[in-house]
């Protein structure tokens, strides 16, 4: 028996030590790979060769996001390997801009059955593609089937081709919201919802106490969808010569019910197999049938350094700082996908104090979040604007807290389909007493020194005095929010209040009612800031600095593993699990977009 225990102990210890050794060795190898990748990253840019007669490929199914994490492996791309994943919008737009004057680039091929990006990003990319066409170069789109957003982008091409047995989805837009009240009732969980004064449009909390949309929420969502659809059909009419009236008739009656119908009604130019499409490409390039096509992805091409004018080395260049405010707003540190008040406030403060930085542009793509964290960032934006031109550029979403931090900009730029506004506040207090007592058989008892010492516990009901206390605080937050907008936008309190109450607007409407100043993209905002600072020759720097690649790798590994499990179990509906996770992470009063907007 003693020998058995001895051998078992030795075997177990050996296994544990083996795992520890493998873990350490793996870490050393990984660190070495990352170190080597970072060492040669800059050299990798110079090594990207663009051969004559090259065609750029834009796969719109790859995610196009505001800011991607630093990837030390990004430059190590080999022929035959897809560089899919996440592409920065600025890199994609910059690549298309550079390709206009690159004599080796002959045209662009758009691929992808669905667009993996936001509404304003979609519009921004389409405008850039149309500009590319105006340079005299061609664009062709080809796919087996098109969703509506993918086709909207593909319509920017000179020619649109589709697989012979493919399909085109054209039936109008919709947006859906999932409601959890029924499930919460079954679990014995009550959501005590409190909003700011008359915040009837602030509907982020509706899924937790209603079973359907409120009338006010339906009004604002209908307006948003109508604006987007009108914009889309108007642009499609210009590109394809089909009137909006005809398009609405086709959508209402589901007339695009076959590949032939897509050709008949002018949406697609021709139905071809891929080999036939490839032959057409070769014809455009003057190639023989047995010649090889030279193609390069937008992601890889973005690593090519464009030719620059010689810098005057003896002069220090002025700078414009572009500060990225991307993701939900919370306290503490942030990264490329989330806004931390400490991180973003420091970036603004550093740009303000940097003598080389002559102007600041804050790029906002955020649904909002913590009211307290938003206030911290707002204060730094005000201080920056007092010393230097401070301009804001809105991306896909700049609502609630995302708008709060932008109120005192010298000028606000937005896209026609930017989602903005949502001036309001809310709080959710979950009452778990029914769940603990009735479902789990768990009870609680408490000893306290003062009447409200246990205020906020999830194990009991809340009395009217406690709810009134929270309501009073929320009213103060809303009043302060409205006052800040009024002061920053040069409006009266009553004017802002009539536009606020949690209501969401598209960029086009926001321009008309005075919440933004101009329709334009990030480049327009940078140009305006440069003019305000009287700059002609300047560099653009990005802040905050990106997270260390190794830290990001470890964080992403954990997060992506969790996401993969959720996707495997729930499929597309995993997004609603993410919604619940977001609510769990909310801390304090929220100035956040009123719903999870998914346009289909």
Steps between C-alpha positions, in 0.01 A plus 500: 500500500784737587667428165170566319459838672862583434475423127163673471638812671807496276287458188264782599787728591671423171183581305456831683864595445468400134201728453683785675805448277287493182316815610825688570659377179193601299512845657868539410436388142199731468695794642781427255264487204333827600835664561629391161180611333519845659870527407429443133157667483624826351723317255195294398332815375784575262506140376142504364541505122223613268547346160385667177141430391386419854135489607405590857246273670267643764330226702222681686420191708818572699424722797566869442539671834605839629825389659665157496737370765872501424574173323871407475416230244308729266794560267579128464255416223578244236353428161193283527434600859201720583569802714141499624393610841473861607602789278520860616266731311772765461738239354243378249407854394868596482578198283223589253619861493861395434390256229355788296849624412682164505574413137536132592139481624252468214175456688311358798292185537234505773421163657286395797139394545446718807652818634676467836493857631279786619261716302720811486800283415301354212420846368855627551645205306249539217586868455872412488435234233302745288790745530735224384288454188518871426878467482450304177551150639238227504319301770327165448287313753443125501341265752288187521225686683446848648340618820357852485797672663749310282307592187480865607880510503533288184279751317794743511669279237498560124373146451322261738516127433337212686529122497253339258306323775556773758260733674442863593311597815295815445199542729558811710658553841395379841634524854419257781528527875494197735298537822594310816210585732324165449815306586565723801144446625552125482821537700345731757721797407357851490675788325436832674549752221551872561545761227588866492223759492261423212756276327224319315723411205777353719420139422816307583317372806180395323606138443512452879155626594295481178407227254502729197611844386342811642318732258781756538767245422315385189475861382874563525600163355259540210643844428857363502416211266306728265793743482749222428274339239434834328874565489572153362232504229601851395864396458405174330283696258797717410729200447264257330240726338207343690259746659426476874132446416585194291733369771229529764259314274756225448561473874132510597412223256816290533558519125874431519424131546757349263843575349332581168272752673806676644625546142155585359446787745851641456662406831754263342669535161559134427485153656833317468694216655826589671717377211299722265542796737873433513511500120329841493762631740780377279337668201498830688866459581596398145607152610478172319282222639798303633668804662499536879301773670698722737275577798565656839267542795420845634640387836838415353508805275438726801853405614651662191647837585381768255758729350551812710655833429841550652477627857706794611704314758616818669144603582277344760159425353180614663255226593128437515404242761215266409364357823287187460203464733369157399262267690300519820601758759611386844733604780865398509713385210381433146633343181431504125145369551395677821523847648656527844468844660858491630651396167303740282524796739877453513523487120311829469707657779828385342396643163404829665836532675710387201644812335538321166126423488326804354147358470299204628239288323304253712357211301192376685340163432319425824149419627589660835515343843581624849384857572786552744764380255347719227527803730872432559565490125280803434704712740823423316337579164393842630852578624649391167256719305604804704860466381482346151249433220300202623290332230287185519430243229212255550521144366221240495368593844555806719206496734422568865838496678665507157320829437557623856879500460469690169273788599766772521682430175564796273334302220336158478509294180273200444388268221142501371445156657684566827282412800519786747311696765344287775534784751372331815585278796375180661571252776408135556471346847441124487283359779610137546294423811247284314776306327695434820197428723257322270726337240815424697364472855761750624405759762694794645509683830686819582623713788566872433580826675285730286173480312646491149826318570382207286373721217596336170504140617344262247336280762200718599233730358565874475278753674367824352755718681791311344351512151428872542863554600625336178239686294617832642861421410404394146305821452809695601713306250250568221475870589879528497519315167249733336673807645837387360354447154327838512823674602716317247258533208383856568139398562252556779426237762144459372621454141732218600241345730254482209765316295615286791292279731708208375405544134735359236564668164684422178776735390281660234233595754766600755638754252155654450429535872846626592653205681784482245652766275593327178469176304852366451747229593816489709712651222262796479531551874880488481503750212275736699722473808807570286339812356399620847860456617632663181697186406608400151774246567431268793510142625204311643558296815256248649418484872468323741793274426395147417512220756812282509454216245580222748251631758240529225574146381438355846184705550363412158577131549283495812223709349491322166485158667193612694348649186560182301313293757209748496490498118512120493206467741285799395610582145395847385293548815819511708479878458217509755718322754755775442225753569434345840874500571512872421220571746683305770803722449306828526605692809308800631284737294524438126493741208483232236335441162138390551518171317720245328444610140518213252393591148417210267 
